[in-house]
């Protein structure tokens, strides 16, 4: 499953001005509340206009973060949805007060939706508040803001967001 509950398509196609090569999540709160020490995710996926397959993410980083060597940001885009230790963990979340995941695409893309997967343990580390942005000529443009999102309690479970309309209609046939 793609984490979005089915196939999606776009009508009419999005304008080229919505293309970006760089996207980011700035997570500001976890289920454990403000001040909780760590944040984690099993997987992150971005979807384009036809959300049946995730977009190709060339690289991911966690600027200002501190991850164990066996749980780096790259584990959040490795496609491993079941191995308990294959997750991203940032130990600096509580100290810094937020955590950023910077995603670079293989080529410019339009992102119409995204999915986050809870990791295998410690529900208090699940992100529940964040901003999702795209880089437009060096400026970050916020595409979505979530505050106290109802992340699933189940482990290794998707929670997904379809972005508000950006001049095109996203629909499920």
C-alpha positions, 0 to 999 in steps of 0.5 A: 500500500502507498500509505494514501489509501488508493490511486490518485490523479490530477486534472488538469496537470499542475503548472511548472511553477509548482516544481521544486527539487528541495522539500523539508519538514520542520517537526516542532512537537512529538506525542510526548509533548514539548520538551520530549527528548527524541523524535523518530520515523520509520519512513517518509514518502512524498507523492506527486499528482499520481500518488500510486507510487512515491516520488524518488528522493535522492537524499535526505539530511537532518541539519542540527540533528544527532542520530545513532549511526544505525538510525540515520536520516537515510533510514527514513527513505530506504523503503524498509517498512518492517525492520524494527531498527530501520528508522530515523531517530534524532536525539537532539529534538528536545535540546534544539526544540525542533528537528528538520528533515531536508529532502532533495529530489532526483529531479524537480517534482510537484508534491501533492501529498506525503506520508509518515510512518510511525516507528516500531517503538516509543509512541512518545517520539511520534511527530504530531506538529510540523511544517512542510515546505518547498524551496523556491529560488532560495526561499522556503514556502510553507505548503502545509502546517499540522498542529497536534495531528492525530498520529496513529498509536499503532506501530509501523503505521502510515499517517498521510496528508493530502496537500490543499489544492494548489491550482489543480484538483486531486481526486480519487477515482 
